[in-house]
């Protein structure tokens, strides 16, 4: 019985099904910064200057696909993404 258990353990290690524990491993890496993404419209595309923005975003900033900053301002009933 011990031989079969040992044989099974060796086969699992050799086939890569069991990962060896890392010795002296550091803390896990932090997730990528959110700056890499743009502010999305309701249709899922990146915002563009001059587009209408949601009323709930009035006075807030957003970023286009080129990481350029835009502010939702103008007429409170029909705000647009404009330069800050």
PyMOL Python script that loads the backbone (N, CA, C, O; Angstrom):
from pymol import cmd

cmd.read_pdbstr("""\
ATOM      1  N   UNK A   1       0.824  -1.189   0.000  1.00  0.00           N
ATOM      2  CA  UNK A   1       0.000   0.000   0.000  1.00  0.00           C
ATOM      3  C   UNK A   1       0.869   1.255   0.000  1.00  0.00           C
ATOM      4  O   UNK A   1       0.581   2.210  -0.721  1.00  0.00           O
ATOM      5  N   UNK A   2       1.934   1.258   0.807  1.00  0.00           N
ATOM      6  CA  UNK A   2       2.831   2.406   0.857  1.00  0.00           C
ATOM      7  C   UNK A   2       3.501   2.624  -0.483  1.00  0.00           C
ATOM      8  O   UNK A   2       3.706   3.764  -0.899  1.00  0.00           O
ATOM      9  N   UNK A   3       3.839   1.555  -1.154  1.00  0.00           N
ATOM     10  CA  UNK A   3       4.501   1.664  -2.442  1.00  0.00           C
ATOM     11  C   UNK A   3       3.586   2.333  -3.467  1.00  0.00           C
ATOM     12  O   UNK A   3       4.027   3.194  -4.229  1.00  0.00           O
ATOM     13  N   UNK A   4       2.315   1.935  -3.485  1.00  0.00           N
ATOM     14  CA  UNK A   4       1.367   2.540  -4.421  1.00  0.00           C
ATOM     15  C   UNK A   4       1.157   4.023  -4.120  1.00  0.00           C
ATOM     16  O   UNK A   4       1.055   4.826  -5.047  1.00  0.00           O
ATOM     17  N   UNK A   5       1.091   4.397  -2.851  1.00  0.00           N
ATOM     18  CA  UNK A   5       0.926   5.803  -2.467  1.00  0.00           C
ATOM     19  C   UNK A   5       2.136   6.611  -2.898  1.00  0.00           C
ATOM     20  O   UNK A   5       1.998   7.707  -3.440  1.00  0.00           O
ATOM     21  N   UNK A   6       3.322   6.068  -2.658  1.00  0.00           N
ATOM     22  CA  UNK A   6       4.547   6.740  -3.068  1.00  0.00           C
ATOM     23  C   UNK A   6       4.617   6.849  -4.583  1.00  0.00           C
ATOM     24  O   UNK A   6       4.995   7.897  -5.107  1.00  0.00           O
ATOM     25  N   UNK A   7       4.267   5.809  -5.281  1.00  0.00           N
ATOM     26  CA  UNK A   7       4.278   5.816  -6.740  1.00  0.00           C
ATOM     27  C   UNK A   7       3.282   6.856  -7.277  1.00  0.00           C
ATOM     28  O   UNK A   7       3.600   7.575  -8.225  1.00  0.00           O
ATOM     29  N   UNK A   8       2.118   6.942  -6.702  1.00  0.00           N
ATOM     30  CA  UNK A   8       1.104   7.911  -7.128  1.00  0.00           C
ATOM     31  C   UNK A   8       1.597   9.339  -6.881  1.00  0.00           C
ATOM     32  O   UNK A   8       1.397  10.217  -7.720  1.00  0.00           O
ATOM     33  N   UNK A   9       2.234   9.570  -5.742  1.00  0.00           N
ATOM     34  CA  UNK A   9       2.767  10.900  -5.436  1.00  0.00           C
ATOM     35  C   UNK A   9       3.857  11.288  -6.426  1.00  0.00           C
ATOM     36  O   UNK A   9       3.891  12.429  -6.887  1.00  0.00           O
ATOM     37  N   UNK A  10       4.732  10.374  -6.755  1.00  0.00           N
ATOM     38  CA  UNK A  10       5.803  10.645  -7.704  1.00  0.00           C
ATOM     39  C   UNK A  10       5.225  10.936  -9.088  1.00  0.00           C
ATOM     40  O   UNK A  10       5.677  11.857  -9.769  1.00  0.00           O
ATOM     41  N   UNK A  11       4.247  10.170  -9.497  1.00  0.00           N
ATOM     42  CA  UNK A  11       3.629  10.402 -10.802  1.00  0.00           C
ATOM     43  C   UNK A  11       2.935  11.761 -10.856  1.00  0.00           C
ATOM     44  O   UNK A  11       3.010  12.438 -11.882  1.00  0.00           O
ATOM     45  N   UNK A  12       2.270  12.175  -9.794  1.00  0.00           N
ATOM     46  CA  UNK A  12       1.607  13.474  -9.758  1.00  0.00           C
ATOM     47  C   UNK A  12       2.616  14.607  -9.868  1.00  0.00           C
ATOM     48  O   UNK A  12       2.385  15.588 -10.576  1.00  0.00           O
ATOM     49  N   UNK A  13       3.722  14.471  -9.174  1.00  0.00           N
ATOM     50  CA  UNK A  13       4.754  15.506  -9.230  1.00  0.00           C
ATOM     51  C   UNK A  13       5.372  15.551 -10.623  1.00  0.00           C
ATOM     52  O   UNK A  13       5.595  16.634 -11.164  1.00  0.00           O
ATOM     53  N   UNK A  14       5.647  14.403 -11.201  1.00  0.00           N
ATOM     54  CA  UNK A  14       6.270  14.360 -12.517  1.00  0.00           C
ATOM     55  C   UNK A  14       5.340  14.872 -13.620  1.00  0.00           C
ATOM     56  O   UNK A  14       5.816  15.443 -14.601  1.00  0.00           O
ATOM     57  N   UNK A  15       4.056  14.683 -13.482  1.00  0.00           N
ATOM     58  CA  UNK A  15       3.130  15.151 -14.517  1.00  0.00           C
ATOM     59  C   UNK A  15       2.729  16.602 -14.317  1.00  0.00           C
ATOM     60  O   UNK A  15       2.020  17.163 -15.152  1.00  0.00           O
ATOM     61  N   UNK A  16       3.165  17.219 -13.229  1.00  0.00           N
ATOM     62  CA  UNK A  16       2.899  18.632 -13.011  1.00  0.00           C
ATOM     63  C   UNK A  16       1.553  18.928 -12.389  1.00  0.00           C
ATOM     64  O   UNK A  16       1.130  20.084 -12.358  1.00  0.00           O
ATOM     65  N   UNK A  17       0.882  17.931 -11.902  1.00  0.00           N
ATOM     66  CA  UNK A  17      -0.424  18.157 -11.295  1.00  0.00           C
ATOM     67  C   UNK A  17      -0.316  18.750  -9.901  1.00  0.00           C
ATOM     68  O   UNK A  17      -1.275  19.330  -9.392  1.00  0.00           O
ATOM     69  N   UNK A  18       0.838  18.606  -9.291  1.00  0.00           N
ATOM     70  CA  UNK A  18       1.049  19.159  -7.957  1.00  0.00           C
ATOM     71  C   UNK A  18       2.214  20.125  -8.049  1.00  0.00           C
ATOM     72  O   UNK A  18       3.296  19.754  -8.503  1.00  0.00           O
ATOM     73  N   UNK A  19       2.000  21.359  -7.622  1.00  0.00           N
ATOM     74  CA  UNK A  19       3.066  22.357  -7.660  1.00  0.00           C
ATOM     75  C   UNK A  19       3.875  22.291  -6.380  1.00  0.00           C
ATOM     76  O   UNK A  19       3.326  22.135  -5.290  1.00  0.00           O
ATOM     77  N   UNK A  20       5.166  22.408  -6.521  1.00  0.00           N
ATOM     78  CA  UNK A  20       6.031  22.423  -5.353  1.00  0.00           C
ATOM     79  C   UNK A  20       5.873  23.760  -4.647  1.00  0.00           C
ATOM     80  O   UNK A  20       5.736  24.785  -5.315  1.00  0.00           O
ATOM     81  N   UNK A  21       5.887  23.784  -3.316  1.00  0.00           N
ATOM     82  CA  UNK A  21       5.740  25.048  -2.598  1.00  0.00           C
ATOM     83  C   UNK A  21       6.953  25.952  -2.847  1.00  0.00           C
ATOM     84  O   UNK A  21       8.087  25.478  -2.922  1.00  0.00           O
ATOM     85  N   UNK A  22       6.701  27.237  -2.970  1.00  0.00           N
ATOM     86  CA  UNK A  22       7.773  28.204  -3.194  1.00  0.00           C
ATOM     87  C   UNK A  22       8.494  28.469  -1.877  1.00  0.00           C
ATOM     88  O   UNK A  22       7.864  28.674  -0.839  1.00  0.00           O
ATOM     89  N   UNK A  23       9.794  28.462  -1.935  1.00  0.00           N
ATOM     90  CA  UNK A  23      10.597  28.707  -0.756  1.00  0.00           C
ATOM     91  C   UNK A  23      10.896  30.188  -0.670  1.00  0.00           C
ATOM     92  O   UNK A  23      11.427  30.764  -1.620  1.00  0.00           O
ATOM     93  N   UNK A  24      10.564  30.825   0.458  1.00  0.00           N
ATOM     94  CA  UNK A  24      10.843  32.239   0.646  1.00  0.00           C
ATOM     95  C   UNK A  24      10.057  33.132  -0.296  1.00  0.00           C
ATOM     96  O   UNK A  24      10.544  34.185  -0.706  1.00  0.00           O
ATOM     97  N   UNK A  25       8.846  32.720  -0.643  1.00  0.00           N
ATOM     98  CA  UNK A  25       8.066  33.526  -1.587  1.00  0.00           C
ATOM     99  C   UNK A  25       7.614  34.831  -0.945  1.00  0.00           C
ATOM    100  O   UNK A  25       7.315  34.884   0.248  1.00  0.00           O
ATOM    101  N   UNK A  26       7.571  35.867  -1.750  1.00  0.00           N
ATOM    102  CA  UNK A  26       7.153  37.188  -1.291  1.00  0.00           C
ATOM    103  C   UNK A  26       5.634  37.295  -1.343  1.00  0.00           C
ATOM    104  O   UNK A  26       4.949  36.380  -1.799  1.00  0.00           O
ATOM    105  N   UNK A  27       5.125  38.411  -0.875  1.00  0.00           N
ATOM    106  CA  UNK A  27       3.687  38.656  -0.911  1.00  0.00           C
ATOM    107  C   UNK A  27       3.226  38.703  -2.366  1.00  0.00           C
ATOM    108  O   UNK A  27       4.016  39.042  -3.248  1.00  0.00           O
ATOM    109  N   UNK A  28       1.960  38.369  -2.631  1.00  0.00           N
ATOM    110  CA  UNK A  28       1.472  38.394  -4.003  1.00  0.00           C
ATOM    111  C   UNK A  28       1.544  39.806  -4.600  1.00  0.00           C
ATOM    112  O   UNK A  28       1.423  40.804  -3.889  1.00  0.00           O
ATOM    113  N   UNK A  29       1.740  39.861  -5.900  1.00  0.00           N
ATOM    114  CA  UNK A  29       1.856  41.153  -6.586  1.00  0.00           C
ATOM    115  C   UNK A  29       0.537  41.909  -6.523  1.00  0.00           C
ATOM    116  O   UNK A  29      -0.537  41.307  -6.540  1.00  0.00           O
ATOM    117  N   UNK A  30       0.626  43.222  -6.449  1.00  0.00           N
ATOM    118  CA  UNK A  30      -0.572  44.065  -6.406  1.00  0.00           C
ATOM    119  C   UNK A  30      -1.226  44.072  -7.779  1.00  0.00           C
ATOM    120  O   UNK A  30      -0.535  43.947  -8.790  1.00  0.00           O
ATOM    121  N   UNK A  31      -2.560  44.216  -7.835  1.00  0.00           N
ATOM    122  CA  UNK A  31      -3.228  44.255  -9.132  1.00  0.00           C
ATOM    123  C   UNK A  31      -2.835  45.501  -9.911  1.00  0.00           C
ATOM    124  O   UNK A  31      -2.406  46.498  -9.332  1.00  0.00           O
ATOM    125  N   UNK A  32      -2.984  45.436 -11.222  1.00  0.00           N
ATOM    126  CA  UNK A  32      -2.625  46.567 -12.080  1.00  0.00           C
ATOM    127  C   UNK A  32      -3.462  47.789 -11.727  1.00  0.00           C
ATOM    128  O   UNK A  32      -4.620  47.664 -11.329  1.00  0.00           O
ATOM    129  N   UNK A  33      -2.878  48.954 -11.875  1.00  0.00           N
ATOM    130  CA  UNK A  33      -3.573  50.201 -11.548  1.00  0.00           C
ATOM    131  C   UNK A  33      -4.743  50.430 -12.490  1.00  0.00           C
ATOM    132  O   UNK A  33      -4.711  50.014 -13.648  1.00  0.00           O
ATOM    133  N   UNK A  34      -5.771  51.090 -11.988  1.00  0.00           N
ATOM    134  CA  UNK A  34      -6.953  51.372 -12.790  1.00  0.00           C
ATOM    135  C   UNK A  34      -6.691  52.439 -13.839  1.00  0.00           C
ATOM    136  O   UNK A  34      -7.532  52.646 -14.714  1.00  0.00           O
ATOM    137  N   UNK A  35      -5.563  53.117 -13.784  1.00  0.00           N
ATOM    138  CA  UNK A  35      -5.261  54.173 -14.730  1.00  0.00           C
ATOM    139  C   UNK A  35      -5.147  53.652 -16.160  1.00  0.00           C
ATOM    140  O   UNK A  35      -5.213  54.427 -17.114  1.00  0.00           O
ATOM    141  N   UNK A  36      -4.976  52.340 -16.307  1.00  0.00           N
ATOM    142  CA  UNK A  36      -4.827  51.778 -17.632  1.00  0.00           C
ATOM    143  C   UNK A  36      -6.146  51.749 -18.391  1.00  0.00           C
ATOM    144  O   UNK A  36      -6.142  51.570 -19.609  1.00  0.00           O
ATOM    145  N   UNK A  37      -7.257  51.916 -17.720  1.00  0.00           N
ATOM    146  CA  UNK A  37      -8.546  51.856 -18.392  1.00  0.00           C
ATOM    147  C   UNK A  37      -9.135  53.246 -18.568  1.00  0.00           C
ATOM    148  O   UNK A  37      -8.717  54.208 -17.924  1.00  0.00           O
ATOM    149  N   UNK A  38     -10.112  53.323 -19.453  1.00  0.00           N
ATOM    150  CA  UNK A  38     -10.775  54.593 -19.712  1.00  0.00           C
ATOM    151  C   UNK A  38     -12.151  54.594 -19.049  1.00  0.00           C
ATOM    152  O   UNK A  38     -12.627  53.559 -18.584  1.00  0.00           O
ATOM    153  N   UNK A  39     -12.772  55.750 -19.011  1.00  0.00           N
ATOM    154  CA  UNK A  39     -14.130  55.872 -18.500  1.00  0.00           C
ATOM    155  C   UNK A  39     -15.074  55.404 -19.607  1.00  0.00           C
ATOM    156  O   UNK A  39     -14.980  55.864 -20.744  1.00  0.00           O
ATOM    157  N   UNK A  40     -15.970  54.499 -19.275  1.00  0.00           N
ATOM    158  CA  UNK A  40     -16.857  53.901 -20.274  1.00  0.00           C
ATOM    159  C   UNK A  40     -18.185  54.645 -20.378  1.00  0.00           C
ATOM    160  O   UNK A  40     -18.690  55.186 -19.394  1.00  0.00           O
ATOM    161  N   UNK A  41     -18.737  54.662 -21.582  1.00  0.00           N
ATOM    162  CA  UNK A  41     -20.070  55.195 -21.809  1.00  0.00           C
ATOM    163  C   UNK A  41     -21.083  54.084 -21.514  1.00  0.00           C
ATOM    164  O   UNK A  41     -20.697  52.962 -21.188  1.00  0.00           O
ATOM    165  N   UNK A  42     -22.357  54.393 -21.628  1.00  0.00           N
ATOM    166  CA  UNK A  42     -23.381  53.379 -21.379  1.00  0.00           C
ATOM    167  C   UNK A  42     -23.330  52.264 -22.417  1.00  0.00           C
ATOM    168  O   UNK A  42     -23.797  51.156 -22.155  1.00  0.00           O
ATOM    169  N   UNK A  43     -22.765  52.543 -23.597  1.00  0.00           N
ATOM    170  CA  UNK A  43     -22.650  51.514 -24.625  1.00  0.00           C
ATOM    171  C   UNK A  43     -21.367  50.708 -24.502  1.00  0.00           C
ATOM    172  O   UNK A  43     -21.158  49.758 -25.255  1.00  0.00           O
ATOM    173  N   UNK A  44     -20.491  51.084 -23.545  1.00  0.00           N
ATOM    174  CA  UNK A  44     -19.274  50.317 -23.291  1.00  0.00           C
ATOM    175  C   UNK A  44     -18.039  50.826 -23.992  1.00  0.00           C
ATOM    176  O   UNK A  44     -16.978  50.216 -23.862  1.00  0.00           O
ATOM    177  N   UNK A  45     -18.128  51.923 -24.735  1.00  0.00           N
ATOM    178  CA  UNK A  45     -16.953  52.481 -25.402  1.00  0.00           C
ATOM    179  C   UNK A  45     -16.327  53.553 -24.516  1.00  0.00           C
ATOM    180  O   UNK A  45     -16.946  54.006 -23.553  1.00  0.00           O
ATOM    181  N   UNK A  46     -15.105  53.958 -24.838  1.00  0.00           N
ATOM    182  CA  UNK A  46     -14.428  55.009 -24.083  1.00  0.00           C
ATOM    183  C   UNK A  46     -15.063  56.359 -24.401  1.00  0.00           C
ATOM    184  O   UNK A  46     -15.542  56.586 -25.511  1.00  0.00           O
ATOM    185  N   UNK A  47     -15.059  57.254 -23.406  1.00  0.00           N
ATOM    186  CA  UNK A  47     -15.633  58.580 -23.629  1.00  0.00           C
ATOM    187  C   UNK A  47     -14.783  59.367 -24.608  1.00  0.00           C
ATOM    188  O   UNK A  47     -13.603  59.073 -24.801  1.00  0.00           O
ATOM    189  N   UNK A  48     -15.398  60.379 -25.228  1.00  0.00           N
ATOM    190  CA  UNK A  48     -14.702  61.294 -26.133  1.00  0.00           C
ATOM    191  C   UNK A  48     -15.145  62.696 -25.772  1.00  0.00           C
ATOM    192  O   UNK A  48     -16.264  62.896 -25.297  1.00  0.00           O
ATOM    193  N   UNK A  49     -14.273  63.669 -25.993  1.00  0.00           N
ATOM    194  CA  UNK A  49     -14.612  65.057 -25.728  1.00  0.00           C
ATOM    195  C   UNK A  49     -15.804  65.495 -26.552  1.00  0.00           C
ATOM    196  O   UNK A  49     -15.894  65.188 -27.741  1.00  0.00           O
ATOM    197  N   UNK A  50     -16.728  66.219 -25.915  1.00  0.00           N
ATOM    198  CA  UNK A  50     -17.909  66.704 -26.606  1.00  0.00           C
ATOM    199  C   UNK A  50     -19.109  65.787 -26.498  1.00  0.00           C
ATOM    200  O   UNK A  50     -20.230  66.207 -26.786  1.00  0.00           O
ATOM    201  N   UNK A  51     -18.902  64.545 -26.090  1.00  0.00           N
ATOM    202  CA  UNK A  51     -20.025  63.629 -25.931  1.00  0.00           C
ATOM    203  C   UNK A  51     -20.833  64.005 -24.705  1.00  0.00           C
ATOM    204  O   UNK A  51     -20.310  64.580 -23.750  1.00  0.00           O
ATOM    205  N   UNK A  52     -22.123  63.672 -24.743  1.00  0.00           N
ATOM    206  CA  UNK A  52     -22.956  63.873 -23.566  1.00  0.00           C
ATOM    207  C   UNK A  52     -22.502  62.910 -22.476  1.00  0.00           C
ATOM    208  O   UNK A  52     -22.072  61.793 -22.761  1.00  0.00           O
ATOM    209  N   UNK A  53     -22.600  63.352 -21.231  1.00  0.00           N
ATOM    210  CA  UNK A  53     -22.257  62.488 -20.106  1.00  0.00           C
ATOM    211  C   UNK A  53     -23.502  62.364 -19.207  1.00  0.00           C
ATOM    212  O   UNK A  53     -24.391  63.213 -19.262  1.00  0.00           O
ATOM    213  N   UNK A  54     -23.564  61.317 -18.388  1.00  0.00           N
ATOM    214  CA  UNK A  54     -24.724  61.136 -17.517  1.00  0.00           C
ATOM    215  C   UNK A  54     -24.833  62.254 -16.485  1.00  0.00           C
ATOM    216  O   UNK A  54     -23.821  62.785 -16.026  1.00  0.00           O
ATOM    217  N   UNK A  55     -26.059  62.605 -16.126  1.00  0.00           N
ATOM    218  CA  UNK A  55     -26.275  63.655 -15.132  1.00  0.00           C
ATOM    219  C   UNK A  55     -25.600  63.309 -13.807  1.00  0.00           C
ATOM    220  O   UNK A  55     -25.134  64.200 -13.097  1.00  0.00           O
ATOM    221  N   UNK A  56     -25.546  62.017 -13.470  1.00  0.00           N
ATOM    222  CA  UNK A  56     -24.916  61.602 -12.205  1.00  0.00           C
ATOM    223  C   UNK A  56     -23.407  61.860 -12.207  1.00  0.00           C
ATOM    224  O   UNK A  56     -22.787  61.885 -11.144  1.00  0.00           O
ATOM    225  N   UNK A  57     -22.808  62.051 -13.389  1.00  0.00           N
ATOM    226  CA  UNK A  57     -21.368  62.322 -13.488  1.00  0.00           C
ATOM    227  C   UNK A  57     -21.049  63.806 -13.489  1.00  0.00           C
ATOM    228  O   UNK A  57     -19.881  64.179 -13.594  1.00  0.00           O
ATOM    229  N   UNK A  58     -22.054  64.660 -13.376  1.00  0.00           N
ATOM    230  CA  UNK A  58     -21.842  66.111 -13.454  1.00  0.00           C
ATOM    231  C   UNK A  58     -20.807  66.557 -12.419  1.00  0.00           C
ATOM    232  O   UNK A  58     -20.938  66.258 -11.232  1.00  0.00           O
ATOM    233  N   UNK A  59     -19.784  67.270 -12.876  1.00  0.00           N
ATOM    234  CA  UNK A  59     -18.721  67.756 -12.007  1.00  0.00           C
ATOM    235  C   UNK A  59     -17.601  66.758 -11.770  1.00  0.00           C
ATOM    236  O   UNK A  59     -16.611  67.098 -11.122  1.00  0.00           O
ATOM    237  N   UNK A  60     -17.725  65.545 -12.271  1.00  0.00           N
ATOM    238  CA  UNK A  60     -16.699  64.515 -12.074  1.00  0.00           C
ATOM    239  C   UNK A  60     -15.802  64.420 -13.307  1.00  0.00           C
ATOM    240  O   UNK A  60     -16.167  64.868 -14.394  1.00  0.00           O
ATOM    241  N   UNK A  61     -14.635  63.835 -13.117  1.00  0.00           N
ATOM    242  CA  UNK A  61     -13.675  63.669 -14.205  1.00  0.00           C
ATOM    243  C   UNK A  61     -13.773  62.275 -14.803  1.00  0.00           C
ATOM    244  O   UNK A  61     -14.217  61.331 -14.151  1.00  0.00           O
ATOM    245  N   UNK A  62     -13.352  62.166 -16.049  1.00  0.00           N
ATOM    246  CA  UNK A  62     -13.266  60.891 -16.740  1.00  0.00           C
ATOM    247  C   UNK A  62     -12.076  60.927 -17.671  1.00  0.00           C
ATOM    248  O   UNK A  62     -11.515  61.996 -17.912  1.00  0.00           O
ATOM    249  N   UNK A  63     -11.677  59.781 -18.199  1.00  0.00           N
ATOM    250  CA  UNK A  63     -10.501  59.686 -19.057  1.00  0.00           C
ATOM    251  C   UNK A  63     -10.845  58.959 -20.350  1.00  0.00           C
ATOM    252  O   UNK A  63     -11.577  57.969 -20.341  1.00  0.00           O
ATOM    253  N   UNK A  64     -10.300  59.466 -21.479  1.00  0.00           N
ATOM    254  CA  UNK A  64     -10.521  58.807 -22.763  1.00  0.00           C
ATOM    255  C   UNK A  64      -9.474  57.707 -22.961  1.00  0.00           C
ATOM    256  O   UNK A  64      -8.676  57.424 -22.067  1.00  0.00           O
ATOM    257  N   UNK A  65      -9.493  57.089 -24.154  1.00  0.00           N
ATOM    258  CA  UNK A  65      -8.579  55.959 -24.402  1.00  0.00           C
ATOM    259  C   UNK A  65      -7.118  56.375 -24.427  1.00  0.00           C
ATOM    260  O   UNK A  65      -6.236  55.531 -24.272  1.00  0.00           O
ATOM    261  N   UNK A  66      -6.845  57.661 -24.621  1.00  0.00           N
ATOM    262  CA  UNK A  66      -5.471  58.173 -24.618  1.00  0.00           C
ATOM    263  C   UNK A  66      -5.067  58.727 -23.260  1.00  0.00           C
ATOM    264  O   UNK A  66      -4.037  59.392 -23.147  1.00  0.00           O
ATOM    265  N   UNK A  67      -5.854  58.464 -22.239  1.00  0.00           N
ATOM    266  CA  UNK A  67      -5.629  58.887 -20.848  1.00  0.00           C
ATOM    267  C   UNK A  67      -5.716  60.408 -20.688  1.00  0.00           C
ATOM    268  O   UNK A  67      -5.138  60.973 -19.760  1.00  0.00           O
ATOM    269  N   UNK A  68      -6.439  61.065 -21.596  1.00  0.00           N
ATOM    270  CA  UNK A  68      -6.656  62.502 -21.490  1.00  0.00           C
ATOM    271  C   UNK A  68      -7.851  62.737 -20.569  1.00  0.00           C
ATOM    272  O   UNK A  68      -8.867  62.050 -20.674  1.00  0.00           O
ATOM    273  N   UNK A  69      -7.726  63.701 -19.675  1.00  0.00           N
ATOM    274  CA  UNK A  69      -8.757  63.965 -18.672  1.00  0.00           C
ATOM    275  C   UNK A  69      -9.848  64.873 -19.236  1.00  0.00           C
ATOM    276  O   UNK A  69      -9.556  65.859 -19.913  1.00  0.00           O
ATOM    277  N   UNK A  70     -11.105  64.535 -18.952  1.00  0.00           N
ATOM    278  CA  UNK A  70     -12.270  65.316 -19.335  1.00  0.00           C
ATOM    279  C   UNK A  70     -13.143  65.499 -18.101  1.00  0.00           C
ATOM    280  O   UNK A  70     -13.137  64.661 -17.199  1.00  0.00           O
ATOM    281  N   UNK A  71     -13.894  66.600 -18.064  1.00  0.00           N
ATOM    282  CA  UNK A  71     -14.793  66.877 -16.936  1.00  0.00           C
ATOM    283  C   UNK A  71     -16.214  66.979 -17.471  1.00  0.00           C
ATOM    284  O   UNK A  71     -16.455  67.589 -18.513  1.00  0.00           O
ATOM    285  N   UNK A  72     -17.141  66.383 -16.757  1.00  0.00           N
ATOM    286  CA  UNK A  72     -18.551  66.439 -17.128  1.00  0.00           C
ATOM    287  C   UNK A  72     -19.121  67.752 -16.595  1.00  0.00           C
ATOM    288  O   UNK A  72     -19.330  67.902 -15.391  1.00  0.00           O
ATOM    289  N   UNK A  73     -19.372  68.712 -17.511  1.00  0.00           N
ATOM    290  CA  UNK A  73     -19.886  70.006 -17.072  1.00  0.00           C
ATOM    291  C   UNK A  73     -20.688  70.655 -18.196  1.00  0.00           C
ATOM    292  O   UNK A  73     -20.875  70.077 -19.266  1.00  0.00           O
ATOM    293  N   UNK A  74     -21.151  71.860 -17.925  1.00  0.00           N
ATOM    294  CA  UNK A  74     -21.984  72.569 -18.893  1.00  0.00           C
ATOM    295  C   UNK A  74     -23.407  72.627 -18.380  1.00  0.00           C
ATOM    296  O   UNK A  74     -23.630  72.755 -17.176  1.00  0.00           O
ATOM    297  N   UNK A  75     -24.368  72.536 -19.278  1.00  0.00           N
ATOM    298  CA  UNK A  75     -25.784  72.547 -18.929  1.00  0.00           C
ATOM    299  C   UNK A  75     -26.100  71.336 -18.045  1.00  0.00           C
ATOM    300  O   UNK A  75     -25.820  70.201 -18.431  1.00  0.00           O
ATOM    301  N   UNK A  76     -26.679  71.567 -16.869  1.00  0.00           N
ATOM    302  CA  UNK A  76     -26.964  70.454 -15.943  1.00  0.00           C
ATOM    303  C   UNK A  76     -27.957  69.443 -16.522  1.00  0.00           C
ATOM    304  O   UNK A  76     -27.936  68.273 -16.138  1.00  0.00           O
ATOM    305  N   UNK A  77     -28.815  69.872 -17.431  1.00  0.00           N
ATOM    306  CA  UNK A  77     -29.772  68.944 -18.034  1.00  0.00           C
ATOM    307  C   UNK A  77     -29.159  68.116 -19.149  1.00  0.00           C
ATOM    308  O   UNK A  77     -29.599  66.996 -19.405  1.00  0.00           O
ATOM    309  N   UNK A  78     -28.142  68.661 -19.815  1.00  0.00           N
ATOM    310  CA  UNK A  78     -27.471  67.955 -20.923  1.00  0.00           C
ATOM    311  C   UNK A  78     -25.969  68.184 -20.832  1.00  0.00           C
ATOM    312  O   UNK A  78     -25.401  68.822 -21.718  1.00  0.00           O
ATOM    313  N   UNK A  79     -25.300  67.683 -19.785  1.00  0.00           N
ATOM    314  CA  UNK A  79     -23.853  67.925 -19.632  1.00  0.00           C
ATOM    315  C   UNK A  79     -23.036  67.190 -20.678  1.00  0.00           C
ATOM    316  O   UNK A  79     -23.469  66.172 -21.219  1.00  0.00           O
ATOM    317  N   UNK A  80     -21.854  67.713 -20.958  1.00  0.00           N
ATOM    318  CA  UNK A  80     -20.945  67.111 -21.939  1.00  0.00           C
ATOM    319  C   UNK A  80     -19.558  66.973 -21.340  1.00  0.00           C
ATOM    320  O   UNK A  80     -19.204  67.674 -20.392  1.00  0.00           O
ATOM    321  N   UNK A  81     -18.778  66.063 -21.900  1.00  0.00           N
ATOM    322  CA  UNK A  81     -17.370  65.906 -21.504  1.00  0.00           C
ATOM    323  C   UNK A  81     -16.586  67.035 -22.159  1.00  0.00           C
ATOM    324  O   UNK A  81     -16.506  67.109 -23.385  1.00  0.00           O
ATOM    325  N   UNK A  82     -16.009  67.913 -21.344  1.00  0.00           N
ATOM    326  CA  UNK A  82     -15.258  69.065 -21.832  1.00  0.00           C
ATOM    327  C   UNK A  82     -13.887  69.105 -21.180  1.00  0.00           C
ATOM    328  O   UNK A  82     -13.643  68.414 -20.190  1.00  0.00           O
ATOM    329  N   UNK A  83     -12.985  69.920 -21.738  1.00  0.00           N
ATOM    330  CA  UNK A  83     -11.644  70.059 -21.176  1.00  0.00           C
ATOM    331  C   UNK A  83     -11.730  70.711 -19.800  1.00  0.00           C
ATOM    332  O   UNK A  83     -12.557  71.597 -19.588  1.00  0.00           O
ATOM    333  N   UNK A  84     -10.893  70.286 -18.872  1.00  0.00           N
ATOM    334  CA  UNK A  84     -10.932  70.869 -17.518  1.00  0.00           C
ATOM    335  C   UNK A  84     -10.463  72.308 -17.487  1.00  0.00           C
ATOM    336  O   UNK A  84     -10.440  72.927 -16.424  1.00  0.00           O
TER     337      UNK A  84
END
""", "prot")
cmd.dss("prot")
cmd.show_as("cartoon", "prot")
cmd.util.cbc("prot")
cmd.orient("prot")
